[in-house]
Amino acid sequence: MTGHAVDLLVLGSGAAGLAAAVTGAAEGLSVLVLEKTEWLGGTSAYSAGTSWIPGHRHQPDPAADVAEARRYLDVLVGDRAPRELRETYLRHGPEAIEYFERLGLRFWHSASVVDYHPELPGSGIGRALEPYGNALVAALYDQLTRRSGSVWFTARTAELPSSETGLPRKAGSRTCGGAFAGPASPVRTCRADGRRPCPAVACDLLLPRR
Ligand SMILES: Cc1cc2nc3c(=O)[nH]c(=O)nc-3n(C[C@H](O)[C@H](O)[C@H](O)COP(=O)(O)OP(=O)(O)OC[C@H]3O[C@@H](n4cnc5c(N)ncnc54)[C@H](O)[C@@H]3O)c2cc1C
């Protein structure tokens, strides 16, 4: 595997990796996704793909919803994850959804869905957005391949590629291995660094740095 230069190399074809890949491709980067299995989508392919996005545009008062969701996450997460991570999530979640909608993905507002912990302060209703047809991975793959991005299957990556190992890295690479860890909770569904829980969508927000 030598001599194939890309601007953005993504490891793993789950929702996190494909969202990063689609973003990179939409921003004009050449993109390659390496997937270790012969299957697309990882855990994300089993998932409903529900995105928990306080303050999205279908909420009656988006700013108030974000303020309440901040209270909810403060109680639920506390100091177990960096505050700036969830601030970024709250600030950019609606923007991320709208970005993907502009690219062609479609989500519907699941208006009656109640947060997992309705007993906590700041819990809310209607924060869930669902991908049409429960097919988030397929939709992301479609958007990626429309933009000339590609996925190589059975391409397990044992170490981050570099110019020394054959795949030159020009813009960056990122892996975000998912795990459905512990009780169902939107803040425990994704591990960005293998240790600290973080919201799945925060992992999805890999914007290419120029
Ligand atoms: C039944 C079910 C329902 C769920 N419903 C929801 C939901 O509605 N909403 C929600 O937010 N979460 C949900 N989750 C959790 C959610 O699916 C995961 O948090 C999410 O899929 C993680 O995405 P990811 O892209 O980080 O990882 P994954 O989807 O697991 O993707 C990681 C990919 O990386 C590949 N990979 C691993 N190592 C390498 C390597 N060395 N080189 C190359 N490739 C590699 C894997 O093969 C895999 O394809 C659900 C989970 C389950 C099981």
The ligand as an SDF file (V2000), in Angstrom:
LIG
                    3D

 53 58  0  0  0  0  0  0  0  0999 V2000
  -28.3350   -1.5730   18.7870 C   0  0  0  0  0  0  0  0  0  0  0  0
  -27.6110   -0.2390   18.9560 C   0  0  0  0  0  0  0  0  0  0  0  0
  -28.3470    0.9290   18.8280 C   0  0  0  0  0  0  0  0  0  0  0  0
  -27.7170    2.1740   19.0050 C   0  0  0  0  0  0  0  0  0  0  0  0
  -28.4620    3.2990   18.8350 N   0  0  0  0  0  0  0  0  0  0  0  0
  -27.8420    4.5040   18.9450 C   0  0  0  0  0  0  0  0  0  0  0  0
  -28.5620    5.6950   18.6720 C   0  0  0  0  0  0  0  0  0  0  0  0
  -29.7350    5.6610   18.2830 O   0  0  0  0  0  0  0  0  0  0  0  0
  -27.9150    6.8810   18.8260 N   0  0  0  0  0  0  0  0  0  0  0  0
  -26.5890    6.9570   19.2030 C   0  0  0  0  0  0  0  0  0  0  0  0
  -26.0580    8.0920   19.3220 O   0  0  0  0  0  0  0  0  0  0  0  0
  -25.8980    5.8450   19.4510 N   0  0  0  0  0  0  0  0  0  0  0  0
  -26.4840    4.6260   19.3130 C   0  0  0  0  0  0  0  0  0  0  0  0
  -25.7650    3.4880   19.5260 N   0  0  0  0  0  0  0  0  0  0  0  0
  -24.3530    3.6390   19.8010 C   0  0  0  0  0  0  0  0  0  0  0  0
  -23.6760    3.9880   18.4700 C   0  0  0  0  0  0  0  0  0  0  0  0
  -24.0220    3.0050   17.5230 O   0  0  0  0  0  0  0  0  0  0  0  0
  -22.1530    4.0790   18.6050 C   0  0  0  0  0  0  0  0  0  0  0  0
  -21.7970    4.9880   19.6110 O   0  0  0  0  0  0  0  0  0  0  0  0
  -21.5940    4.5890   17.2930 C   0  0  0  0  0  0  0  0  0  0  0  0
  -21.9920    3.7260   16.2400 O   0  0  0  0  0  0  0  0  0  0  0  0
  -20.0880    4.6880   17.3440 C   0  0  0  0  0  0  0  0  0  0  0  0
  -19.7030    5.1210   16.0710 O   0  0  0  0  0  0  0  0  0  0  0  0
  -18.1900    5.0940   15.6540 P   0  0  0  0  0  0  0  0  0  0  0  0
  -18.1160    5.5830   14.2380 O   0  0  0  0  0  0  0  0  0  0  0  0
  -17.3840    5.7770   16.6880 O   0  0  0  0  0  0  0  0  0  0  0  0
  -17.7640    3.5400   15.7390 O   0  0  0  0  0  0  0  0  0  0  0  0
  -18.2040    2.2860   14.8560 P   0  0  0  0  0  0  0  0  0  0  0  0
  -19.5310    2.5020   14.2150 O   0  0  0  0  0  0  0  0  0  0  0  0
  -18.0380    1.0580   15.6610 O   0  0  0  0  0  0  0  0  0  0  0  0
  -17.1240    2.2880   13.7140 O   0  0  0  0  0  0  0  0  0  0  0  0
  -15.7570    1.9970   13.9620 C   0  0  0  0  0  0  0  0  0  0  0  0
  -15.2280    1.3530   12.6910 C   0  0  0  0  0  0  0  0  0  0  0  0
  -13.7980    1.3270   12.7600 O   0  0  0  0  0  0  0  0  0  0  0  0
  -13.3520    0.0830   12.2310 C   0  0  0  0  0  0  0  0  0  0  0  0
  -12.0100   -0.1170   12.7640 N   0  0  0  0  0  0  0  0  0  0  0  0
  -11.6450   -0.4150   14.0440 C   0  0  0  0  0  0  0  0  0  0  0  0
  -10.3140   -0.4960   14.1510 N   0  0  0  0  0  0  0  0  0  0  0  0
   -9.8040   -0.2390   12.9120 C   0  0  0  0  0  0  0  0  0  0  0  0
   -8.4820   -0.1810   12.3830 C   0  0  0  0  0  0  0  0  0  0  0  0
   -7.4190   -0.4200   13.1470 N   0  0  0  0  0  0  0  0  0  0  0  0
   -8.3190    0.1230   11.0640 N   0  0  0  0  0  0  0  0  0  0  0  0
   -9.3980    0.3530   10.2780 C   0  0  0  0  0  0  0  0  0  0  0  0
  -10.6830    0.2850   10.7390 N   0  0  0  0  0  0  0  0  0  0  0  0
  -10.8680    0.0050   12.0350 C   0  0  0  0  0  0  0  0  0  0  0  0
  -14.3950   -0.8970   12.7300 C   0  0  0  0  0  0  0  0  0  0  0  0
  -14.3960   -2.0990   11.9760 O   0  0  0  0  0  0  0  0  0  0  0  0
  -15.6950   -0.0910   12.5230 C   0  0  0  0  0  0  0  0  0  0  0  0
  -16.2260   -0.2720   11.2340 O   0  0  0  0  0  0  0  0  0  0  0  0
  -26.3500    2.2310   19.3450 C   0  0  0  0  0  0  0  0  0  0  0  0
  -25.6140    1.0490   19.4580 C   0  0  0  0  0  0  0  0  0  0  0  0
  -26.2320   -0.1680   19.2640 C   0  0  0  0  0  0  0  0  0  0  0  0
  -25.4160   -1.4370   19.3730 C   0  0  0  0  0  0  0  0  0  0  0  0
  1  2  1  0
  2  3  1  0
  2 52  2  0
  3  4  2  0
  4  5  1  0
  4 50  1  0
  5  6  2  0
  6  7  1  0
  6 13  1  0
  7  8  2  0
  7  9  1  0
  9 10  1  0
 10 11  2  0
 10 12  1  0
 12 13  2  0
 13 14  1  0
 14 15  1  0
 14 50  1  0
 15 16  1  0
 16 17  1  0
 16 18  1  0
 18 19  1  0
 18 20  1  0
 20 21  1  0
 20 22  1  0
 22 23  1  0
 23 24  1  0
 24 25  2  0
 24 26  1  0
 24 27  1  0
 27 28  1  0
 28 29  2  0
 28 30  1  0
 28 31  1  0
 31 32  1  0
 32 33  1  0
 33 34  1  0
 33 48  1  0
 34 35  1  0
 35 36  1  0
 35 46  1  0
 36 37  1  0
 36 45  1  0
 37 38  2  0
 38 39  1  0
 39 40  1  0
 39 45  2  0
 40 41  1  0
 40 42  2  0
 42 43  1  0
 43 44  2  0
 44 45  1  0
 46 47  1  0
 46 48  1  0
 48 49  1  0
 50 51  2  0
 51 52  1  0
 52 53  1  0
M  END
$$$$
